[in-house]
């Protein structure tokens, strides 16, 4: 059962990693290209996407990190 749970967490890690990388690219581009009110929102969202990248990488390489 632990092997199945670890395999599932690897898939979650891959999804989080991909979504985070795309999010960082999109938010950084938006922070530099948008006008004043929106560029601040994009600049604040970019580190949150970077947190998704880090969490996805941790779950990809250490699948039991969030589980017991």
C-alpha positions as CSV (number, residue, x, y, z in Angstrom):
1,X,0.0,0.0,0.0
2,X,2.9,2.4,0.7
3,X,4.3,1.8,-2.8
4,X,0.9,2.9,-4.3
5,X,0.7,5.9,-2.1
6,X,4.3,6.9,-3.0
7,X,3.7,6.5,-6.7
8,X,0.6,8.7,-6.4
9,X,2.6,11.4,-4.6
10,X,5.2,11.3,-7.4
11,X,2.4,12.2,-9.9
12,X,1.2,15.0,-7.6
13,X,4.8,16.2,-7.5
14,X,5.1,16.2,-11.3
15,X,1.9,18.1,-11.7
16,X,2.8,20.7,-9.0
17,X,6.3,21.1,-10.6
18,X,4.8,21.7,-14.1
19,X,2.1,24.0,-12.9
20,X,4.6,26.0,-10.8
21,X,7.1,26.4,-13.7
22,X,4.4,27.6,-16.0
23,X,3.0,29.9,-13.3
24,X,6.4,31.4,-12.6
25,X,7.0,32.1,-16.3
26,X,3.5,33.6,-16.7
27,X,3.6,35.7,-13.6
28,X,7.1,37.1,-14.2
29,X,6.1,38.0,-17.8
30,X,3.0,39.7,-16.5
31,X,4.9,41.6,-13.8
32,X,7.1,43.2,-16.4
33,X,4.5,43.7,-19.2
34,X,1.3,44.8,-17.4
35,X,0.4,48.3,-16.2
36,X,0.6,49.5,-12.6
37,X,-2.2,47.8,-10.6
38,X,-1.8,44.4,-12.2
39,X,2.0,44.2,-12.2
40,X,2.0,44.3,-8.4
41,X,-0.5,41.4,-8.3
42,X,1.6,39.4,-10.8
43,X,4.8,40.2,-8.8
44,X,3.2,38.9,-5.6
45,X,1.9,35.8,-7.3
46,X,5.3,34.8,-8.7
47,X,6.8,33.6,-5.4
48,X,3.7,31.6,-4.7
49,X,4.2,29.7,-7.9
50,X,7.9,29.3,-7.0
51,X,6.7,27.6,-3.8
52,X,4.7,25.2,-5.9
53,X,7.9,24.4,-7.8
54,X,9.8,23.6,-4.6
55,X,6.9,21.6,-3.2
56,X,6.6,19.6,-6.4
57,X,10.3,18.9,-6.5
58,X,10.3,17.7,-2.9
59,X,7.3,15.4,-3.6
60,X,8.9,14.1,-6.8
61,X,12.2,13.1,-5.0
62,X,10.8,12.4,-1.5
63,X,7.3,11.0,-2.1
64,X,6.6,10.2,1.5
65,X,7.4,13.8,2.7
66,X,3.7,14.8,3.3
67,X,2.5,11.4,4.3
68,X,3.1,9.2,7.3
